[in-house]
Amino acid sequence: MPAISSRALYASTPSGDVVAIDTRTGRELWHVTIPPDPDGKPITSLGDPEADGDLVVVQGIRGEVSYGRPADSFVTALDATTGATKWTSHQPDVISARVSGRLVHCETNGQVRTLDAATGRLSWSWPENTPEKPEAARMDVLPGIILFCRFRRGAALTALDPSTGNELWTLDLDAEHVDHVIADPEIVAVASRTGPDDTSGLTVVDRATGRRLWRRRPKNLHTDLTIRGGQLCVCDRTHIRAYDRVTGTEIWRHPLAAPRSPAFFRAEGGLLLVSMTAEAADGTFRTVIFDHKGRAAHTLRLPAPLTPAAADRGVVFAVAGNLDAEAMALDLATGEFLWKTRVAKDSQLFYANDLVYVWGPTISALDPATGSPV
């Protein structure tokens, strides 16, 4: 997905191109190509850009991957206004890079490496020594905290101070893999799985201390989690469930129309939209809007699953269908579609600057009130 600021949208291609597009007019502002290295190794992969202030950051690979490691893994910072290269930092096994204020946090195979955003110099790394062999890991950068999972001999979740890299706490999750991490100012919730049958785990910890508050082992927990108010909402093999996010008490449950159906969540304005991705017995795909007590305020039966992308002021913007895809706006209070418009196959939506952007073979902007091109 592209990155976006108030003035520009930034997108990249796997072959090494980065482009900036004016968010209001669609006019190209600049276009740069990341060059090969001095030995002529071409760009073989370039990740999605990250933008913050006057900086656009991309991570990529030059040369071929050998024995699980790329020939050259790098992070490049570009000037957001001109596209000029500010610095390039060569870091081992970079999987993703997140820019946050004065720092760029890099996820590698088993390590977090944080760079100074002004110079590209290494500010800190955790753990301090680079693993000798690649390790599976995932990094979530949240306001005021970095959550880093390593999957060496079981999954462990570590909270780090983003400024210093100091370890705040570490929790053994008693799991083999972590699928989803979500947090609010008080808690961190982790969806995990382990074993040959992918036994699910839902663990909630105190964000400040890492103390485990509660744990559940739902059957076939799907990875999409959401927090709305005091509720943590999840979907397992048979039900949508809402738990008190601090105590773990089940507040309400609702049976699935199609058992074992993964679901997408979107919370907005005290309401919860749940979109089922498996076909029900009548051949439709259900999208249900719940109030805070778990009552189904509206149920929609659609010919294709709905993928909610963004929400604003009680309206959810979503895509439905694949070959005959449509972008649409759904009013959660009434359960009515405000508008629908045809979009290209595999298009994605995102909302920013009071516009709905459609990202596919081309990029376009829609009026969120009418769905008309701007």
Short mmCIF file of the C-alpha atoms (twelve columns), coordinates in Angstrom:
data_MODEL
# 
_entry.id   MODEL 
# 
loop_
_atom_site.group_PDB 
_atom_site.id 
_atom_site.type_symbol 
_atom_site.label_atom_id 
_atom_site.label_alt_id 
_atom_site.label_comp_id 
_atom_site.label_asym_id 
_atom_site.label_seq_id 
_atom_site.Cartn_x 
_atom_site.Cartn_y 
_atom_site.Cartn_z 
_atom_site.pdbx_PDB_model_num 
ATOM 1   C CA . MET A 1   0.000   0.000   0.000   1 
ATOM 2   C CA . PRO A 2   1.181   3.545   -0.609  1 
ATOM 3   C CA . ALA A 3   2.015   6.012   2.142   1 
ATOM 4   C CA . ILE A 4   0.164   9.297   2.338   1 
ATOM 5   C CA . SER A 5   0.621   12.759  3.812   1 
ATOM 6   C CA . SER A 6   -1.478  15.899  3.569   1 
ATOM 7   C CA . ARG A 7   0.242   16.897  0.338   1 
ATOM 8   C CA . ALA A 8   1.325   13.722  -1.431  1 
ATOM 9   C CA . LEU A 9   0.836   10.012  -1.878  1 
ATOM 10  C CA . TYR A 10  4.009   7.914   -2.159  1 
ATOM 11  C CA . ALA A 11  4.125   4.567   -3.965  1 
ATOM 12  C CA . SER A 12  6.845   2.142   -5.015  1 
ATOM 13  C CA . THR A 13  7.377   -0.692  -7.482  1 
ATOM 14  C CA . PRO A 14  9.338   -3.915  -6.811  1 
ATOM 15  C CA . SER A 15  11.872  -2.918  -9.489  1 
ATOM 16  C CA . GLY A 16  13.018  0.191   -7.608  1 
ATOM 17  C CA . ASP A 17  10.812  3.133   -8.623  1 
ATOM 18  C CA . VAL A 18  9.340   5.550   -6.074  1 
ATOM 19  C CA . VAL A 19  6.765   8.136   -7.133  1 
ATOM 20  C CA . ALA A 20  5.044   11.032  -5.362  1 
ATOM 21  C CA . ILE A 21  1.539   12.050  -6.473  1 
ATOM 22  C CA . ASP A 22  -0.343  15.183  -5.482  1 
ATOM 23  C CA . THR A 23  -3.244  14.049  -3.269  1 
ATOM 24  C CA . ARG A 24  -5.671  16.642  -4.673  1 
ATOM 25  C CA . THR A 25  -4.885  16.709  -8.397  1 
ATOM 26  C CA . GLY A 26  -3.308  13.302  -9.092  1 
ATOM 27  C CA . ARG A 27  -0.371  15.091  -10.736 1 
ATOM 28  C CA . GLU A 28  3.038   13.420  -10.472 1 
ATOM 29  C CA . LEU A 29  5.303   15.517  -8.254  1 
ATOM 30  C CA . TRP A 30  8.472   13.476  -8.661  1 
ATOM 31  C CA . HIS A 31  9.666   10.047  -9.758  1 
ATOM 32  C CA . VAL A 32  12.988  8.494   -8.780  1 
ATOM 33  C CA . THR A 33  14.633  5.127   -9.401  1 
ATOM 34  C CA . ILE A 34  16.787  3.562   -6.680  1 
ATOM 35  C CA . PRO A 35  20.063  2.763   -8.465  1 
ATOM 36  C CA . PRO A 36  22.059  -0.501  -8.470  1 
ATOM 37  C CA . ASP A 37  24.954  -0.745  -6.046  1 
ATOM 38  C CA . PRO A 38  28.516  0.109   -7.207  1 
ATOM 39  C CA . ASP A 39  29.030  -3.536  -8.216  1 
ATOM 40  C CA . GLY A 40  26.005  -3.395  -10.492 1 
ATOM 41  C CA . LYS A 41  23.609  -5.478  -8.339  1 
ATOM 42  C CA . PRO A 42  20.103  -4.401  -9.422  1 
ATOM 43  C CA . ILE A 43  17.102  -3.829  -7.186  1 
ATOM 44  C CA . THR A 44  15.282  -7.148  -6.812  1 
ATOM 45  C CA . SER A 45  12.710  -6.053  -4.228  1 
ATOM 46  C CA . LEU A 46  11.444  -2.741  -2.836  1 
ATOM 47  C CA . GLY A 47  8.975   -2.485  0.029   1 
ATOM 48  C CA . ASP A 48  6.097   -0.087  0.525   1 
ATOM 49  C CA . PRO A 49  7.145   3.456   1.443   1 
ATOM 50  C CA . GLU A 50  6.747   5.010   4.888   1 
ATOM 51  C CA . ALA A 51  6.258   8.780   5.183   1 
ATOM 52  C CA . ASP A 52  6.617   11.099  8.174   1 
ATOM 53  C CA . GLY A 53  7.178   14.837  7.950   1 
ATOM 54  C CA . ASP A 54  9.803   15.661  5.332   1 
ATOM 55  C CA . LEU A 55  11.006  12.053  4.990   1 
ATOM 56  C CA . VAL A 56  9.985   9.093   2.814   1 
ATOM 57  C CA . VAL A 57  11.667  5.795   3.715   1 
ATOM 58  C CA . VAL A 58  11.823  2.579   1.672   1 
ATOM 59  C CA . GLN A 59  13.587  -0.701  2.360   1 
ATOM 60  C CA . GLY A 60  14.793  -3.027  -0.357  1 
ATOM 61  C CA . ILE A 61  17.122  -5.743  -1.602  1 
ATOM 62  C CA . ARG A 62  19.823  -5.646  -4.247  1 
ATOM 63  C CA . GLY A 63  21.040  -8.931  -5.712  1 
ATOM 64  C CA . GLU A 64  19.764  -12.449 -5.099  1 
ATOM 65  C CA . VAL A 65  18.862  -14.093 -1.810  1 
ATOM 66  C CA . SER A 66  21.312  -16.870 -0.863  1 
ATOM 67  C CA . TYR A 67  21.017  -19.212 2.119   1 
ATOM 68  C CA . GLY A 68  18.103  -17.176 3.454   1 
ATOM 69  C CA . ARG A 69  19.977  -13.851 3.335   1 
ATOM 70  C CA . PRO A 70  19.921  -11.123 0.644   1 
ATOM 71  C CA . ALA A 71  23.127  -10.020 -1.057  1 
ATOM 72  C CA . ASP A 72  22.449  -6.408  -0.010  1 
ATOM 73  C CA . SER A 73  19.676  -5.269  2.304   1 
ATOM 74  C CA . PHE A 74  19.253  -1.512  2.650   1 
ATOM 75  C CA . VAL A 75  17.086  1.373   3.832   1 
ATOM 76  C CA . THR A 76  16.931  4.611   1.828   1 
ATOM 77  C CA . ALA A 77  15.509  7.966   2.970   1 
ATOM 78  C CA . LEU A 78  14.199  10.408  0.359   1 
ATOM 79  C CA . ASP A 79  13.259  14.057  0.661   1 
ATOM 80  C CA . ALA A 80  9.442   14.130  0.659   1 
ATOM 81  C CA . THR A 81  9.323   17.333  -1.419  1 
ATOM 82  C CA . THR A 82  11.931  16.608  -4.099  1 
ATOM 83  C CA . GLY A 83  12.637  12.855  -4.002  1 
ATOM 84  C CA . ALA A 84  16.351  13.516  -3.519  1 
ATOM 85  C CA . THR A 85  18.235  10.816  -1.617  1 
ATOM 86  C CA . LYS A 86  19.131  11.928  1.912   1 
ATOM 87  C CA . TRP A 87  20.934  8.763   2.979   1 
ATOM 88  C CA . THR A 88  21.189  5.028   2.424   1 
ATOM 89  C CA . SER A 89  21.956  2.628   5.257   1 
ATOM 90  C CA . HIS A 90  22.982  -0.984  4.677   1 
ATOM 91  C CA . GLN A 91  21.451  -3.151  7.405   1 
ATOM 92  C CA . PRO A 92  21.307  -6.978  7.610   1 
ATOM 93  C CA . ASP A 93  18.109  -8.770  6.595   1 
ATOM 94  C CA . VAL A 94  15.728  -5.788  6.697   1 
ATOM 95  C CA . ILE A 95  12.114  -6.956  6.318   1 
ATOM 96  C CA . SER A 96  10.325  -3.663  6.967   1 
ATOM 97  C CA . ALA A 97  11.128  -0.104  8.022   1 
ATOM 98  C CA . ARG A 98  8.849   2.235   9.976   1 
ATOM 99  C CA . VAL A 99  9.591   5.935   10.280  1 
ATOM 100 C CA . SER A 100 8.396   7.623   13.453  1 
ATOM 101 C CA . GLY A 101 9.513   11.177  14.123  1 
ATOM 102 C CA . ARG A 102 13.281  11.282  14.526  1 
ATOM 103 C CA . LEU A 103 13.777  7.503   14.251  1 
ATOM 104 C CA . VAL A 104 13.456  4.738   11.643  1 
ATOM 105 C CA . HIS A 105 12.704  1.329   13.153  1 
ATOM 106 C CA . CYS A 106 13.843  -1.636  11.032  1 
ATOM 107 C CA . GLU A 107 12.512  -5.167  11.471  1 
ATOM 108 C CA . THR A 108 15.095  -7.798  10.629  1 
ATOM 109 C CA . ASN A 109 15.261  -11.576 11.018  1 
ATOM 110 C CA . GLY A 110 15.333  -11.687 14.801  1 
ATOM 111 C CA . GLN A 111 16.347  -8.111  15.644  1 
ATOM 112 C CA . VAL A 112 15.089  -4.514  15.797  1 
ATOM 113 C CA . ARG A 113 17.604  -1.998  14.425  1 
ATOM 114 C CA . THR A 114 16.720  1.683   14.868  1 
ATOM 115 C CA . LEU A 115 18.323  4.414   12.775  1 
ATOM 116 C CA . ASP A 116 18.590  8.173   13.242  1 
ATOM 117 C CA . ALA A 117 16.117  9.639   10.711  1 
ATOM 118 C CA . ALA A 118 18.399  12.606  9.965   1 
ATOM 119 C CA . THR A 119 21.602  10.664  9.233   1 
ATOM 120 C CA . GLY A 120 20.759  6.967   8.813   1 
ATOM 121 C CA . ARG A 121 23.262  6.039   11.526  1 
ATOM 122 C CA . LEU A 122 22.435  3.176   13.866  1 
ATOM 123 C CA . SER A 123 20.899  4.530   17.073  1 
ATOM 124 C CA . TRP A 124 20.282  1.225   18.883  1 
ATOM 125 C CA . SER A 125 19.585  -2.453  18.260  1 
ATOM 126 C CA . TRP A 126 17.771  -5.115  20.246  1 
ATOM 127 C CA . PRO A 127 19.059  -7.640  20.965  1 
ATOM 128 C CA . GLU A 128 22.425  -5.937  20.720  1 
ATOM 129 C CA . ASN A 129 24.102  -8.726  18.718  1 
ATOM 130 C CA . THR A 130 22.807  -9.727  15.290  1 
ATOM 131 C CA . PRO A 131 21.588  -13.376 15.244  1 
ATOM 132 C CA . GLU A 132 23.977  -15.686 13.389  1 
ATOM 133 C CA . LYS A 133 21.050  -17.375 11.624  1 
ATOM 134 C CA . PRO A 134 17.820  -15.749 10.348  1 
ATOM 135 C CA . GLU A 135 15.013  -15.934 12.895  1 
ATOM 136 C CA . ALA A 136 11.296  -15.508 12.273  1 
ATOM 137 C CA . ALA A 137 9.975   -12.375 13.971  1 
ATOM 138 C CA . ARG A 138 7.427   -9.584  13.729  1 
ATOM 139 C CA . MET A 139 7.534   -5.942  14.792  1 
ATOM 140 C CA . ASP A 140 4.622   -3.651  15.695  1 
ATOM 141 C CA . VAL A 141 5.460   0.022   16.173  1 
ATOM 142 C CA . LEU A 142 2.833   1.752   18.316  1 
ATOM 143 C CA . PRO A 143 2.774   5.183   19.960  1 
ATOM 144 C CA . GLY A 144 5.262   5.071   22.823  1 
ATOM 145 C CA . ILE A 145 6.148   1.383   22.483  1 
ATOM 146 C CA . ILE A 146 7.578   -1.232  20.106  1 
ATOM 147 C CA . LEU A 147 6.240   -4.784  20.410  1 
ATOM 148 C CA . PHE A 148 8.641   -7.379  19.013  1 
ATOM 149 C CA . CYS A 149 7.907   -11.106 18.732  1 
ATOM 150 C CA . ARG A 150 10.629  -13.685 18.183  1 
ATOM 151 C CA . PHE A 151 9.708   -17.267 17.298  1 
ATOM 152 C CA . ARG A 152 12.878  -19.019 18.411  1 
ATOM 153 C CA . ARG A 153 11.943  -22.071 20.517  1 
ATOM 154 C CA . GLY A 154 8.439   -20.659 20.975  1 
ATOM 155 C CA . ALA A 155 7.038   -17.157 20.702  1 
ATOM 156 C CA . ALA A 156 8.046   -14.445 23.147  1 
ATOM 157 C CA . LEU A 157 6.697   -10.892 23.110  1 
ATOM 158 C CA . THR A 158 9.063   -8.089  24.145  1 
ATOM 159 C CA . ALA A 159 8.130   -4.446  24.715  1 
ATOM 160 C CA . LEU A 160 10.838  -1.893  23.899  1 
ATOM 161 C CA . ASP A 161 11.232  1.821   24.522  1 
ATOM 162 C CA . PRO A 162 11.292  3.329   20.974  1 
ATOM 163 C CA . SER A 163 13.769  6.068   21.903  1 
ATOM 164 C CA . THR A 164 16.401  3.990   23.702  1 
ATOM 165 C CA . GLY A 165 15.734  0.348   22.826  1 
ATOM 166 C CA . ASN A 166 15.556  -0.488  26.530  1 
ATOM 167 C CA . GLU A 167 13.606  -3.647  27.275  1 
ATOM 168 C CA . LEU A 168 10.431  -2.813  29.204  1 
ATOM 169 C CA . TRP A 169 9.176   -6.378  29.648  1 
ATOM 170 C CA . THR A 170 9.133   -9.801  27.998  1 
ATOM 171 C CA . LEU A 171 6.342   -12.379 28.083  1 
ATOM 172 C CA . ASP A 172 6.532   -16.054 27.070  1 
ATOM 173 C CA . LEU A 173 3.368   -16.674 25.038  1 
ATOM 174 C CA . ASP A 174 3.490   -20.480 25.149  1 
ATOM 175 C CA . ALA A 175 2.832   -20.491 21.389  1 
ATOM 176 C CA . GLU A 176 4.686   -21.124 18.146  1 
ATOM 177 C CA . HIS A 177 3.382   -18.232 16.061  1 
ATOM 178 C CA . VAL A 178 1.780   -14.805 16.564  1 
ATOM 179 C CA . ASP A 179 -0.800  -13.741 13.992  1 
ATOM 180 C CA . HIS A 180 -2.059  -10.416 15.303  1 
ATOM 181 C CA . VAL A 181 -1.177  -7.818  17.924  1 
ATOM 182 C CA . ILE A 182 -3.459  -4.961  18.948  1 
ATOM 183 C CA . ALA A 183 -3.113  -2.437  21.751  1 
ATOM 184 C CA . ASP A 184 -4.718  0.555   23.414  1 
ATOM 185 C CA . PRO A 185 -3.272  2.806   26.150  1 
ATOM 186 C CA . GLU A 186 -3.876  0.127   28.838  1 
ATOM 187 C CA . ILE A 187 -3.637  -3.358  27.319  1 
ATOM 188 C CA . VAL A 188 -1.932  -5.429  24.605  1 
ATOM 189 C CA . ALA A 189 -3.874  -8.313  23.023  1 
ATOM 190 C CA . VAL A 190 -2.128  -11.105 21.102  1 
ATOM 191 C CA . ALA A 191 -3.686  -13.770 18.874  1 
ATOM 192 C CA . SER A 192 -1.399  -16.812 18.626  1 
ATOM 193 C CA . ARG A 193 -1.428  -20.457 17.554  1 
ATOM 194 C CA . THR A 194 0.609   -23.579 18.209  1 
ATOM 195 C CA . GLY A 195 0.774   -27.300 17.459  1 
ATOM 196 C CA . PRO A 196 -0.133  -29.360 14.373  1 
ATOM 197 C CA . ASP A 197 -3.820  -28.437 14.743  1 
ATOM 198 C CA . ASP A 198 -3.033  -24.711 15.122  1 
ATOM 199 C CA . THR A 199 -4.552  -24.478 18.595  1 
ATOM 200 C CA . SER A 200 -5.444  -20.832 19.157  1 
ATOM 201 C CA . GLY A 201 -4.516  -18.575 22.027  1 
ATOM 202 C CA . LEU A 202 -5.792  -15.127 22.996  1 
ATOM 203 C CA . THR A 203 -3.571  -13.400 25.562  1 
ATOM 204 C CA . VAL A 204 -4.129  -9.965  27.086  1 
ATOM 205 C CA . VAL A 205 -1.433  -8.225  29.130  1 
ATOM 206 C CA . ASP A 206 -0.994  -4.939  30.948  1 
ATOM 207 C CA . ARG A 207 0.716   -2.595  28.490  1 
ATOM 208 C CA . ALA A 208 2.926   -0.910  31.103  1 
ATOM 209 C CA . THR A 209 4.186   -4.002  32.937  1 
ATOM 210 C CA . GLY A 210 3.581   -7.014  30.660  1 
ATOM 211 C CA . ARG A 211 1.630   -8.724  33.452  1 
ATOM 212 C CA . ARG A 212 -0.781  -11.268 32.006  1 
ATOM 213 C CA . LEU A 213 -4.349  -10.149 32.735  1 
ATOM 214 C CA . TRP A 214 -6.182  -13.096 31.185  1 
ATOM 215 C CA . ARG A 215 -5.994  -15.796 28.552  1 
ATOM 216 C CA . ARG A 216 -8.465  -17.787 26.469  1 
ATOM 217 C CA . ARG A 217 -8.032  -20.724 24.084  1 
ATOM 218 C CA . PRO A 218 -10.865 -20.325 21.574  1 
ATOM 219 C CA . LYS A 219 -11.260 -22.878 18.799  1 
ATOM 220 C CA . ASN A 220 -9.794  -21.704 15.500  1 
ATOM 221 C CA . LEU A 221 -9.454  -18.070 16.454  1 
ATOM 222 C CA . HIS A 222 -9.287  -15.871 13.391  1 
ATOM 223 C CA . THR A 223 -6.618  -13.246 13.416  1 
ATOM 224 C CA . ASP A 224 -8.651  -10.049 13.048  1 
ATOM 225 C CA . LEU A 225 -9.104  -8.399  16.464  1 
ATOM 226 C CA . THR A 226 -10.589 -5.045  17.340  1 
ATOM 227 C CA . ILE A 227 -11.034 -2.963  20.470  1 
ATOM 228 C CA . ARG A 228 -14.090 -0.744  20.834  1 
ATOM 229 C CA . GLY A 229 -14.688 1.025   24.099  1 
ATOM 230 C CA . GLY A 230 -14.064 -1.519  26.835  1 
ATOM 231 C CA . GLN A 231 -14.596 -4.553  24.591  1 
ATOM 232 C CA . LEU A 232 -12.108 -6.793  22.788  1 
ATOM 233 C CA . CYS A 233 -13.953 -8.378  19.854  1 
ATOM 234 C CA . VAL A 234 -12.808 -11.640 18.240  1 
ATOM 235 C CA . CYS A 235 -14.115 -14.337 15.921  1 
ATOM 236 C CA . ASP A 236 -13.603 -18.082 16.475  1 
ATOM 237 C CA . ARG A 237 -14.935 -21.196 14.724  1 
ATOM 238 C CA . THR A 238 -18.532 -20.774 15.854  1 
ATOM 239 C CA . HIS A 239 -19.102 -17.294 17.286  1 
ATOM 240 C CA . ILE A 240 -18.257 -13.632 17.300  1 
ATOM 241 C CA . ARG A 241 -17.389 -12.794 20.910  1 
ATOM 242 C CA . ALA A 242 -16.846 -9.622  22.883  1 
ATOM 243 C CA . TYR A 243 -14.763 -9.778  26.073  1 
ATOM 244 C CA . ASP A 244 -14.166 -7.168  28.716  1 
ATOM 245 C CA . ARG A 245 -10.680 -6.168  27.618  1 
ATOM 246 C CA . VAL A 246 -9.304  -5.944  31.187  1 
ATOM 247 C CA . THR A 247 -11.019 -8.862  32.993  1 
ATOM 248 C CA . GLY A 248 -11.654 -11.269 30.098  1 
ATOM 249 C CA . THR A 249 -15.333 -11.670 31.056  1 
ATOM 250 C CA . GLU A 250 -17.426 -12.568 28.021  1 
ATOM 251 C CA . ILE A 251 -19.923 -9.736  27.491  1 
ATOM 252 C CA . TRP A 252 -21.794 -11.136 24.497  1 
ATOM 253 C CA . ARG A 253 -21.580 -13.695 21.722  1 
ATOM 254 C CA . HIS A 254 -23.277 -14.111 18.370  1 
ATOM 255 C CA . PRO A 255 -23.329 -17.334 16.295  1 
ATOM 256 C CA . LEU A 256 -21.824 -17.335 12.826  1 
ATOM 257 C CA . ALA A 257 -24.142 -17.838 9.877   1 
ATOM 258 C CA . ALA A 258 -21.405 -19.932 8.267   1 
ATOM 259 C CA . PRO A 259 -19.303 -21.855 10.822  1 
ATOM 260 C CA . ARG A 260 -15.509 -21.558 10.514  1 
ATOM 261 C CA . SER A 261 -15.993 -18.280 8.649   1 
ATOM 262 C CA . PRO A 262 -13.131 -15.796 8.983   1 
ATOM 263 C CA . ALA A 263 -14.413 -12.288 9.562   1 
ATOM 264 C CA . PHE A 264 -13.254 -8.709  9.120   1 
ATOM 265 C CA . PHE A 265 -14.009 -6.162  11.836  1 
ATOM 266 C CA . ARG A 266 -14.413 -2.411  11.709  1 
ATOM 267 C CA . ALA A 267 -15.441 -0.409  14.786  1 
ATOM 268 C CA . GLU A 268 -16.817 3.099   14.350  1 
ATOM 269 C CA . GLY A 269 -18.978 5.384   16.433  1 
ATOM 270 C CA . GLY A 270 -19.892 2.728   19.026  1 
ATOM 271 C CA . LEU A 271 -20.982 0.245   16.342  1 
ATOM 272 C CA . LEU A 272 -19.164 -2.850  15.124  1 
ATOM 273 C CA . LEU A 273 -19.257 -4.070  11.535  1 
ATOM 274 C CA . VAL A 274 -18.466 -7.779  11.083  1 
ATOM 275 C CA . SER A 275 -18.049 -9.066  7.522   1 
ATOM 276 C CA . MET A 276 -18.106 -12.854 6.995   1 
ATOM 277 C CA . THR A 277 -15.843 -14.213 4.267   1 
ATOM 278 C CA . ALA A 278 -17.461 -17.669 3.955   1 
ATOM 279 C CA . GLU A 279 -20.677 -18.325 2.074   1 
ATOM 280 C CA . ALA A 280 -23.816 -18.965 4.142   1 
ATOM 281 C CA . ALA A 281 -26.315 -21.741 3.362   1 
ATOM 282 C CA . ASP A 282 -28.437 -19.397 1.221   1 
ATOM 283 C CA . GLY A 283 -25.462 -18.552 -1.008  1 
ATOM 284 C CA . THR A 284 -24.922 -15.047 0.383   1 
ATOM 285 C CA . PHE A 285 -22.182 -13.457 2.445   1 
ATOM 286 C CA . ARG A 286 -23.344 -11.865 5.681   1 
ATOM 287 C CA . THR A 287 -22.287 -8.480  6.986   1 
ATOM 288 C CA . VAL A 288 -23.696 -7.685  10.429  1 
ATOM 289 C CA . ILE A 289 -23.682 -4.380  12.314  1 
ATOM 290 C CA . PHE A 290 -23.773 -4.788  16.114  1 
ATOM 291 C CA . ASP A 291 -24.479 -2.292  18.859  1 
ATOM 292 C CA . HIS A 292 -22.425 -2.192  22.075  1 
ATOM 293 C CA . LYS A 293 -24.598 -4.893  23.682  1 
ATOM 294 C CA . GLY A 294 -24.087 -7.355  20.834  1 
ATOM 295 C CA . ARG A 295 -27.516 -6.863  19.312  1 
ATOM 296 C CA . ALA A 296 -27.606 -7.163  15.521  1 
ATOM 297 C CA . ALA A 297 -28.825 -3.742  14.426  1 
ATOM 298 C CA . HIS A 298 -28.580 -4.567  10.710  1 
ATOM 299 C CA . THR A 299 -27.835 -7.699  8.689   1 
ATOM 300 C CA . LEU A 300 -26.852 -7.459  5.036   1 
ATOM 301 C CA . ARG A 301 -26.858 -10.418 2.658   1 
ATOM 302 C CA . LEU A 302 -24.441 -9.675  -0.143  1 
ATOM 303 C CA . PRO A 303 -23.368 -11.579 -3.276  1 
ATOM 304 C CA . ALA A 304 -19.675 -11.208 -2.320  1 
ATOM 305 C CA . PRO A 305 -17.755 -10.706 0.934   1 
ATOM 306 C CA . LEU A 306 -17.258 -7.131  2.077   1 
ATOM 307 C CA . THR A 307 -13.738 -5.972  2.923   1 
ATOM 308 C CA . PRO A 308 -13.914 -2.874  5.138   1 
ATOM 309 C CA . ALA A 309 -10.978 -0.561  4.515   1 
ATOM 310 C CA . ALA A 310 -11.629 2.614   6.500   1 
ATOM 311 C CA . ALA A 311 -14.261 4.424   8.522   1 
ATOM 312 C CA . ASP A 312 -15.125 8.025   9.281   1 
ATOM 313 C CA . ARG A 313 -18.061 9.702   11.047  1 
ATOM 314 C CA . GLY A 314 -20.258 6.619   11.085  1 
ATOM 315 C CA . VAL A 315 -19.544 5.553   7.498   1 
ATOM 316 C CA . VAL A 316 -17.478 2.512   6.473   1 
ATOM 317 C CA . PHE A 317 -15.720 2.511   3.085   1 
ATOM 318 C CA . ALA A 318 -15.297 -0.990  1.670   1 
ATOM 319 C CA . VAL A 319 -14.680 -3.140  -1.394  1 
ATOM 320 C CA . ALA A 320 -16.809 -6.133  -2.364  1 
ATOM 321 C CA . GLY A 321 -16.224 -8.684  -5.097  1 
ATOM 322 C CA . ASN A 322 -13.174 -9.620  -7.102  1 
ATOM 323 C CA . LEU A 323 -13.624 -9.702  -10.877 1 
ATOM 324 C CA . ASP A 324 -16.677 -7.423  -10.665 1 
ATOM 325 C CA . ALA A 325 -15.408 -5.363  -7.759  1 
ATOM 326 C CA . GLU A 326 -17.253 -2.405  -6.313  1 
ATOM 327 C CA . ALA A 327 -16.183 0.312   -3.895  1 
ATOM 328 C CA . MET A 328 -18.935 1.490   -1.588  1 
ATOM 329 C CA . ALA A 329 -19.853 3.577   1.425   1 
ATOM 330 C CA . LEU A 330 -22.052 2.012   4.125   1 
ATOM 331 C CA . ASP A 331 -23.901 4.066   6.739   1 
ATOM 332 C CA . LEU A 332 -23.611 2.042   9.955   1 
ATOM 333 C CA . ALA A 333 -26.558 3.740   11.670  1 
ATOM 334 C CA . THR A 334 -29.048 2.832   8.935   1 
ATOM 335 C CA . GLY A 335 -27.390 -0.186  7.297   1 
ATOM 336 C CA . GLU A 336 -27.869 1.512   3.915   1 
ATOM 337 C CA . PHE A 337 -25.318 1.966   1.166   1 
ATOM 338 C CA . LEU A 338 -24.754 5.633   0.386   1 
ATOM 339 C CA . TRP A 339 -23.101 4.907   -2.934  1 
ATOM 340 C CA . LYS A 340 -21.435 2.173   -5.000  1 
ATOM 341 C CA . THR A 341 -19.027 2.449   -7.885  1 
ATOM 342 C CA . ARG A 342 -17.219 -0.103  -10.053 1 
ATOM 343 C CA . VAL A 343 -13.446 -0.425  -9.507  1 
ATOM 344 C CA . ALA A 344 -10.699 -2.577  -11.010 1 
ATOM 345 C CA . LYS A 345 -10.000 -6.142  -9.877  1 
ATOM 346 C CA . ASP A 346 -8.060  -6.424  -6.579  1 
ATOM 347 C CA . SER A 347 -8.397  -2.695  -5.865  1 
ATOM 348 C CA . GLN A 348 -7.799  -1.481  -2.319  1 
ATOM 349 C CA . LEU A 349 -9.270  1.552   -0.575  1 
ATOM 350 C CA . PHE A 350 -7.865  3.943   1.998   1 
ATOM 351 C CA . TYR A 351 -9.188  7.165   3.454   1 
ATOM 352 C CA . ALA A 352 -7.176  10.318  4.072   1 
ATOM 353 C CA . ASN A 353 -7.440  14.080  3.615   1 
ATOM 354 C CA . ASP A 354 -11.262 13.777  3.464   1 
ATOM 355 C CA . LEU A 355 -11.012 11.687  0.290   1 
ATOM 356 C CA . VAL A 356 -11.389 7.984   -0.545  1 
ATOM 357 C CA . TYR A 357 -8.427  6.728   -2.578  1 
ATOM 358 C CA . VAL A 358 -8.698  3.679   -4.851  1 
ATOM 359 C CA . TRP A 359 -5.392  1.857   -5.291  1 
ATOM 360 C CA . GLY A 360 -5.152  -0.668  -8.130  1 
ATOM 361 C CA . PRO A 361 -3.602  -0.647  -11.624 1 
ATOM 362 C CA . THR A 362 -4.103  3.134   -11.398 1 
ATOM 363 C CA . ILE A 363 -4.880  5.442   -8.495  1 
ATOM 364 C CA . SER A 364 -7.913  7.684   -8.216  1 
ATOM 365 C CA . ALA A 365 -9.705  9.754   -5.571  1 
ATOM 366 C CA . LEU A 366 -13.428 9.702   -4.809  1 
ATOM 367 C CA . ASP A 367 -15.718 12.127  -3.000  1 
ATOM 368 C CA . PRO A 368 -16.611 10.282  0.247   1 
ATOM 369 C CA . ALA A 369 -20.172 11.698  0.207   1 
ATOM 370 C CA . THR A 370 -21.076 10.706  -3.354  1 
ATOM 371 C CA . GLY A 371 -18.434 8.300   -4.686  1 
ATOM 372 C CA . SER A 372 -17.862 10.606  -7.659  1 
ATOM 373 C CA . PRO A 373 -14.311 11.057  -8.993  1 
ATOM 374 C CA . VAL A 374 -12.638 14.287  -7.904  1 
# 
